[in-house]
Amino acid sequence: MGIKEVKTAFQSPWQNPYCERVIGSIIRDCLDHVIIFNEQHLRSVLKSYFNYYHKSRCHLSLDQDSPEPRPIEPSGQGKVVAIPKVGGLHHHYTRKAE
């Protein structure tokens, strides 16, 4: 396939910015606010965070949408309600029919 391995220098985050950005987001948005008890709990929290990250979180580079696009909800559709995500650490906002 012609793929060649390029090793990054030790402790050089600028050489792998995409990975560093994801790890930083996970730490700042999730792990800095949660006490992890064991590996199973860590996996559960990360699974919940990744679900939130891909389905609910706004991304500037995606024009304030999420990687899995959401439908636009007109204002006449109902009242805005907050749905807790990641154990209440973050929220998904949607309209609820009256």
C-alpha positions in Angstrom: 0.0 0.0 0.0 3.0 2.3 0.2 2.3 3.4 3.8 5.3 4.5 5.7 5.4 4.9 9.5 6.4 8.3 10.8 7.2 8.4 14.5 6.5 11.6 16.5 9.0 12.9 19.0 8.4 12.1 22.7 6.4 14.9 24.4 5.8 16.8 21.2 2.0 17.4 21.0 2.3 19.8 18.1 3.3 16.9 15.9 -0.1 15.2 16.3 -2.6 18.0 16.8 -5.8 15.9 16.0 -5.1 13.3 18.6 -4.1 16.0 21.2 -7.3 17.9 20.5 -9.5 14.9 21.1 -7.6 13.8 24.2 -7.8 17.4 25.5 -11.6 17.6 24.9 -12.1 14.3 26.7 -10.1 15.5 29.7 -11.5 19.0 29.9 -15.1 18.3 29.2 -15.5 15.0 31.0 -12.7 13.5 33.1 -11.8 16.7 35.0 -15.4 16.7 36.4 -15.9 13.0 37.3 -14.3 10.7 39.9 -13.5 7.4 38.3 -13.8 4.3 40.5 -12.6 1.5 38.3 -12.0 0.5 34.6 -15.7 -0.5 34.1 -16.8 2.9 35.3 -14.3 4.7 33.1 -15.5 2.8 30.1 -19.1 3.6 30.9 -18.4 7.3 31.4 -16.4 7.5 28.1 -19.0 5.6 26.2 -21.6 8.1 27.4 -19.4 11.1 26.6 -18.6 9.8 23.1 -22.4 9.3 22.4 -22.9 12.9 23.6 -19.9 14.2 21.6 -21.2 12.7 18.3 -24.9 13.2 18.6 -25.5 16.4 20.7 -22.4 18.5 21.1 -22.1 21.6 18.9 -18.9 21.8 16.7 -17.7 25.1 15.4 -16.1 23.5 12.3 -19.5 21.9 11.5 -21.4 25.2 11.6 -22.7 24.5 15.1 -24.0 21.1 14.2 -22.9 17.7 15.5 -21.1 15.0 13.5 -24.4 13.1 13.2 -26.6 15.9 11.9 -29.7 17.0 13.8 -33.0 18.2 12.3 -33.9 21.8 12.8 -36.8 22.2 15.2 -39.0 25.3 14.5 -40.0 27.5 17.4 -43.7 26.6 17.1 -42.9 23.0 17.8 -43.0 23.4 21.6 -41.1 24.3 24.7 -37.3 23.8 25.0 -36.3 21.1 27.5 -32.9 20.0 28.7 -32.1 16.3 28.6 -29.2 15.3 30.8 -26.2 13.5 29.2 -23.0 12.1 30.6 -24.6 11.7 34.1 -25.9 15.3 34.1 -22.5 16.8 33.2 -23.8 18.0 29.8 -27.3 18.5 28.3 -29.0 18.0 25.0 -31.7 20.7 24.3 -34.7 19.8 22.2 -38.3 20.9 21.8 -41.1 19.0 23.5 -44.5 19.0 22.0 -47.1 20.6 24.2 
